[in-house]
Structure formats: structure tokens, C-alpha cells
Amino acid sequence: MKTIITILNYIDVGAPLITLFFFIKPFKRLSRELLYIFAFVCTQLVCNLAASALEIIFHTTNYPVYAANIVLSFLILSMMFYNVFNQNIRRLIILAAVLFAACTVYSIGRGDGIHSYNSIVSALAGFIIIAYCLIFFYWKLVSDKRMTGLTDSTFFWIIIGLFTYYTGSFFIFISYNYLIEKGEGVIGILWRFHNLLLAVFCFYTIYGLTCKKYN
């Protein structure tokens, strides 16, 4: 049991690291969208590694690192979806980005993300990314009649991974402040589940990178 708990505690570093190796071979053939995903995976690896180091080695708070992860991840994915969608949906992405920026500045101004985990901004980012994914699915599966061989596309599987990760994480984020009152043990269990969700995203990304169509 201890082995499983240890794996879940550090899989948020191990899974992104393994995933990056699968980017090496097709790297020169990757589309712009997949380069954004590469940047997203790098962000997860660096931020999660830094957060673990601050907690284990330096015994200090790692909330600012998680806050940085939220902001950087949202920025990278918003830029990616902006590149994917048409002009009408791009306007919605800009509006969502402005809303997110305003909420982030207000929340950090109150000390959230510095002295405590910023669950509100995390939940908002998760909600918006979920919306992006749903729009993508509708656009590709319903609106775009020219799309064929969708399941052979690397990008399609990665979006499924993102949707899975952010949908599961969203419920953790919105309930964080309530559950933390139940004790650190509950949060520990939920955060391991969050790490597992990240590993699921990494699995979908690795699976997608085995496809022949890097788009």
C-alpha cells in the first residue's frame, strides 16, 4: 500500500517526464497545436517538480508554484485553442481570457495562491478549458463534415486527455475549501486522484503520439 501511495504522490512528475520522451521522435513533424501541448507537458513537469522540491527538501510552502502552474497552463491552452478555432470562437476565447485574468488578479490580491491553494482560480481555469474541449468535440464531430479519420489524429486523443483531466480536477477544485476542513488526509487522497488524472492525460498523449497523423 505504501508503494502505491508513493507512486501516486510522485506520478505528477514521473508521468510528464515519460511523456516528453515520446515527443522526441516526431518533434520536427509536430503541428503548432502539438507544440503547445509539448509546452503544457513541460510546464507540468517543471512546476510539479519544483512544488515537490519546495515541500520535501526546503520544507516551505509551494502554493505560489501551483498558482504559476494554473496561470501558465491556462495561457498555453488558450493560445492553442485560439490557433485551432475560427474567428467567431476566437472572440469567446479572448473574452474568457480577460475574465480569467481579472479573477486571477483579484484573487491573488487577496492572498490566494500565496498563503493558500487558489482553488477558485483553478476551478475557473478548469471550467473554461472544459468548455474549450466541448466546443472542439462539437466542431469536429458535428459541424465539420469534412473531418475523416478523426481517431487517427494525435490531437484528438490529446483533447480527450485534457477533457478527462480537467473535468475530474474541476470537482476537486470547487470542493477544496470545504474538504480541507475535513482534514489533510482527505485532501491528500483527492490530490493523489488529481495526480492520477494527470497521468491519464499523459497516457492519452502518449497514445496519440503513436498515431501517424501529427495534427
C-alpha positions in Angstrom: 0.0 0.0 0.0 2.8 2.4 0.8 4.3 1.7 -2.6 1.1 2.7 -4.3 0.7 5.9 -2.3 4.3 6.8 -3.1 3.7 6.3 -6.8 0.6 8.4 -6.7 2.4 11.1 -4.8 5.1 11.5 -7.4 3.3 10.4 -10.6 2.6 14.1 -11.3 6.4 14.3 -12.1 7.0 10.9 -13.5 4.1 10.8 -16.0 5.0 14.1 -17.7 8.7 13.1 -17.8 7.9 9.9 -19.5 5.6 11.7 -21.9 8.3 14.1 -23.0 10.3 11.2 -24.3 7.6 10.3 -26.8 7.8 13.8 -28.3 11.4 13.4 -29.3 11.0 11.2 -32.4 8.2 13.1 -34.1 9.2 16.5 -32.8 10.1 18.0 -36.2 6.8 16.9 -37.7 4.6 18.2 -34.9 1.9 20.8 -35.8 1.7 24.1 -33.9 -1.1 22.8 -31.8 1.1 19.9 -30.6 4.0 22.2 -29.8 1.6 23.9 -27.4 0.9 20.5 -25.8 4.6 20.0 -25.5 4.9 23.3 -23.7 2.0 22.3 -21.5 3.6 19.0 -20.5 6.9 20.8 -19.8 5.0 23.2 -17.6 3.5 20.3 -15.6 6.9 18.6 -15.2 8.8 21.8 -14.1 6.1 23.1 -11.8 5.3 19.8 -10.1 9.0 19.1 -9.6 9.5 22.5 -8.1 6.5 22.1 -5.8 7.7 18.7 -4.6 11.2 20.1 -4.0 9.9 23.1 -2.0 7.8 20.8 0.2 10.2 17.9 0.7 13.7 19.5 0.6 13.1 23.0 1.7 10.0 22.4 3.9 8.3 25.5 2.7 5.0 26.4 1.0 4.6 25.5 -2.6 1.3 27.4 -3.2 2.9 30.0 -5.5 4.3 27.3 -7.8 0.8 25.8 -8.1 -0.6 29.2 -8.8 2.0 29.7 -11.5 1.1 26.3 -13.0 -2.5 27.3 -13.2 -1.8 30.6 -15.0 0.8 29.2 -17.4 -1.3 26.1 -18.3 -4.3 28.3 -18.9 -2.3 30.7 -21.1 -0.7 27.9 -23.1 -4.0 26.0 -23.7 -5.9 29.2 -24.5 -3.3 30.1 -27.2 -3.6 26.5 -28.5 -7.3 26.6 -28.9 -7.2 30.1 -30.3 -5.0 28.7 -33.0 -7.4 25.9 -33.7 -10.8 27.6 -33.8 -12.3 30.1 -36.3 -12.7 33.8 -35.8 -16.1 33.7 -34.0 -14.9 31.3 -31.4 -11.6 33.2 -31.0 -13.6 36.1 -29.7 -15.0 33.9 -27.0 -11.5 32.8 -26.1 -10.3 36.4 -25.7 -13.4 37.2 -23.5 -12.7 34.1 -21.4 -9.0 35.1 -21.1 -9.9 38.6 -19.9 -12.4 37.2 -17.4 -9.7 34.7 -16.1 -7.1 37.5 -15.9 -9.4 39.7 -13.9 -10.4 36.9 -11.5 -6.7 35.9 -11.1 -5.5 39.4 -10.3 -8.4 39.9 -7.8 -7.8 36.5 -6.1 -4.0 36.9 -5.8 -4.5 40.4 -4.5 -6.5 38.8 -1.6 -3.5 36.4 -0.9 -5.0 33.3 -2.6 -2.3 31.3 -4.2 0.4 32.7 -1.9 -0.7 31.7 1.6 -3.2 29.0 0.5 -4.1 27.0 -2.6 -6.0 29.1 -5.1 -8.9 26.7 -5.7 -11.2 29.4 -7.1 -8.9 30.3 -10.0 -8.1 26.6 -10.5 -11.8 25.8 -10.8 -12.4 28.7 -13.2 -9.5 27.7 -15.4 -10.8 24.1 -15.4 -14.3 25.2 -16.3 -13.1 27.3 -19.3 -10.8 24.5 -20.6 -13.6 22.0 -20.3 -15.7 24.4 -22.4 -12.9 24.7 -25.0 -12.8 20.9 -25.3 -16.6 20.6 -25.6 -16.6 23.2 -28.4 -13.8 21.3 -30.1 -15.7 18.0 -29.9 -18.9 19.6 -31.3 -16.9 21.4 -34.1 -15.1 18.2 -35.2 -17.8 15.6 -34.7 -20.9 17.6 -35.7 -20.1 20.8 -37.6 -17.0 19.8 -39.6 -18.4 17.3 -42.2 -15.1 17.1 -43.9 -13.3 15.5 -41.0 -12.4 11.9 -41.6 -10.2 9.5 -39.7 -10.5 11.6 -36.5 -9.4 8.8 -34.3 -6.1 8.6 -36.2 -5.3 12.1 -35.2 -2.8 12.7 -32.4 -4.6 16.0 -31.4 -8.0 14.3 -31.0 -6.7 11.9 -28.4 -4.9 14.7 -26.5 -8.1 16.7 -26.3 -9.8 13.7 -24.8 -6.9 13.5 -22.3 -7.3 17.2 -21.5 -11.1 16.9 -21.1 -10.7 13.9 -18.7 -8.0 15.7 -16.6 -9.8 19.0 -16.3 -13.3 17.5 -15.7 -12.1 15.3 -12.9 -9.9 18.1 -11.4 -12.7 20.6 -11.6 -14.7 18.8 -8.9 -11.6 18.7 -6.7 -11.0 22.4 -7.1 -14.6 23.5 -6.4 -14.8 21.3 -3.3 -11.3 22.0 -2.0 -12.1 24.7 0.6 -14.9 22.6 2.0 -12.9 19.4 2.1 -9.8 20.9 3.7 -11.9 21.4 6.8 -12.3 17.6 7.0 -8.6 17.3 7.5 -5.4 17.0 5.5 -5.9 13.3 5.0 -8.9 13.9 2.8 -7.0 16.4 0.7 -4.1 14.0 0.4 -6.4 11.4 -1.1 -8.0 13.9 -3.5 -4.7 15.2 -4.6 -3.4 11.7 -5.4 -6.5 11.3 -7.5 -5.6 14.6 -9.2 -2.2 13.2 -9.9 -3.8 10.1 -11.4 -5.9 12.2 -13.7 -2.7 13.9 -14.9 -1.3 10.5 -15.6 -4.4 9.6 -17.6 -3.9 12.8 -19.7 -0.3 11.7 -20.2 -1.4 8.2 -21.3 -3.8 9.7 -23.9 -1.0 12.0 -25.1 1.4 9.1 -25.5 -1.2 7.0 -27.3 -1.9 10.0 -29.6 1.8 10.4 -30.4 1.8 6.8 -31.7 -0.6 7.9 -34.4 0.7 8.7 -37.9 -1.2 11.9 -38.3 0.5 14.5 -36.1 -2.3 17.1 -36.2 
